[in-house]
Amino acid sequence: MQGNTKNEILRPIPANAIHICVDMQQMFMPPGPWAVDWLPETLPKVIQLVERQPARTVFTRFIPARRPGDGTGQWRDYYLRWADMTLERAGADIIELAPELRRFVPPARQFDKFVYSPWFGGRLQRALAQDAVDTVIVSGGEADMCVLATLLGAIDFGYRTVLAQDAICSTSNEAYDAIVSLFSKRYSHHVEVAPVEVILELWR
């Protein structure tokens, strides 16, 4: 998947930056009901970012409901629709990171979440504040769901936010292109969009 729009960053990325790698988990690996077909192709670029500074990486993990019908409001209906993706039916192994990423934990950290946004509840924000983080680099999937929620939260908290355009994935080219275009144009004052190669050059 390739975006046609670039908003390449020019300033160096500071040493206190954190790479948030969003939901690169077993449950999203093909095949499967929630498979993101582009995830395996995106994985090498994600690994390049993680390898630069594993201790400065946070892996978020989306945790489904334990059993069908758990959750409140629309989430309850969601897990009736996706009953086979609950932990009771699919097994706890589905929440694990893609095998290629597990070796980085530790020193990389994991933050589990039960909704699309990793900022809900404040735990991630408190951890980053404790480390005096002012810049976040975002990779992972899906571009138009959990990556989108991660980016919007980072904007709201005032972080300098860098989107690794070739290290995010979605279930469709259209969704991917829309997200890259959205943050390159509409959110260009808040988000810098660049390929991994450029990010690594500026994050030393």
RAWO-V369268 format. One record per residue. SS is DSSP state (helix for helix, strand for strand, loop for the rest). OMEGA is omega in whole degrees, 0 to 359 (NA if undefined). D_CENTER is the distance of its C-alpha to the mean C-alpha in Angstrom with 1 decimal. Layout:
SS:OMEGA:D_CENTER, SS:OMEGA:D_CENTER
This chain:
loop:182:16.3, loop:175:17.5, loop:180:17.4, loop:185:20.8, loop:177:19.9, loop:175:19.3, strand:193:19.4, loop:181:19.5, loop:181:19.4, loop:183:22.8, loop:174:22.6, loop:176:21.9, loop:187:18.7, loop:182:20.1, loop:182:20.2, loop:178:18.7, loop:176:15.3, strand:174:12.2, strand:175:9.3, strand:179:6.1, strand:192:4.3, strand:162:1.9, loop:175:5.3, loop:191:7.1, strand:181:10.2, helix:184:13.8, helix:181:14.1, helix:177:12.1, loop:176:14.3, loop:355:17.4, loop:177:19.8, loop:183:19.3, loop:181:19.2, loop:184:15.4, loop:172:15.2, loop:190:13.0, loop:183:15.7, loop:184:13.9, helix:180:11.5, helix:180:14.4, helix:180:15.2, helix:187:11.8, helix:179:11.9, helix:178:14.6, helix:176:12.9, helix:180:10.0, helix:177:12.9, helix:179:14.8, helix:181:12.4, helix:183:12.4, helix:181:16.1, helix:179:17.0, loop:182:16.5, helix:182:15.3, helix:178:16.5, helix:180:14.4, strand:173:11.1, strand:174:9.3, strand:171:7.6, strand:178:6.7, strand:176:8.7, strand:183:9.9, loop:179:13.7, loop:177:16.1, loop:180:19.6, loop:183:22.2, loop:180:24.6, loop:179:25.3, loop:174:26.0, loop:179:24.3, loop:182:22.6, loop:176:24.0, loop:183:24.7, helix:178:22.7, helix:177:20.5, helix:177:23.7, helix:180:24.5, helix:183:21.0, helix:164:21.7, helix:177:25.2, helix:182:23.9, loop:183:21.4, helix:182:23.8, helix:178:23.3, helix:173:19.6, loop:183:20.7, helix:180:21.0, helix:183:24.7, helix:184:24.9, helix:182:22.0, loop:185:22.2, helix:181:20.0, helix:184:19.0, helix:182:16.5, helix:182:14.1, loop:174:14.3, strand:172:11.8, loop:186:12.9, helix:183:16.3, helix:183:15.8, helix:187:13.2, helix:183:15.3, loop:182:17.9, loop:182:15.8, loop:343:16.0, loop:11:18.0, loop:175:18.0, loop:181:14.1, strand:175:13.4, strand:174:11.7, strand:180:11.1, strand:181:11.9, strand:184:11.7, loop:178:13.9, loop:184:12.6, loop:184:9.7, loop:175:9.6, loop:184:9.0, loop:182:12.0, loop:181:14.4, loop:172:17.3, loop:185:16.8, helix:180:16.2, helix:180:13.2, helix:179:15.1, helix:180:18.2, helix:180:16.9, helix:177:15.7, helix:179:19.1, helix:180:20.9, loop:180:19.7, loop:179:20.6, loop:173:17.3, loop:181:17.6, strand:175:14.9, strand:174:11.2, strand:186:9.5, strand:173:6.0, strand:172:4.9, strand:185:3.8, strand:341:5.2, loop:185:7.1, loop:187:7.8, loop:178:10.4, loop:186:9.2, helix:174:6.2, helix:177:4.7, helix:180:8.4, helix:179:8.9, helix:180:6.8, helix:182:8.8, helix:177:11.9, helix:178:12.0, helix:176:11.8, helix:183:14.5, helix:180:16.5, loop:174:16.7, loop:178:17.9, loop:162:15.5, strand:190:16.0, strand:182:12.6, strand:179:12.0, strand:178:9.9, strand:193:10.2, strand:179:11.7, strand:176:12.5, strand:171:9.3, strand:183:7.5, strand:177:9.3, loop:180:11.0, loop:180:14.1, loop:176:16.4, helix:182:17.3, helix:180:18.3, helix:179:15.1, helix:181:13.3, helix:180:16.4, helix:180:16.5, helix:179:13.1, helix:179:14.0, helix:181:17.5, helix:185:16.7, helix:175:14.9, helix:185:17.5, helix:186:20.3, loop:183:20.1, loop:187:17.7, loop:177:19.1, loop:183:20.5, loop:187:17.3, strand:174:14.7, strand:184:15.6, strand:182:14.5, strand:176:15.5, loop:182:15.2, helix:181:14.4, helix:180:18.1, helix:180:18.7, helix:181:16.1, helix:177:17.6, helix:185:21.0, helix:181:20.4, loop:184:18.6, loop:NA:21.5
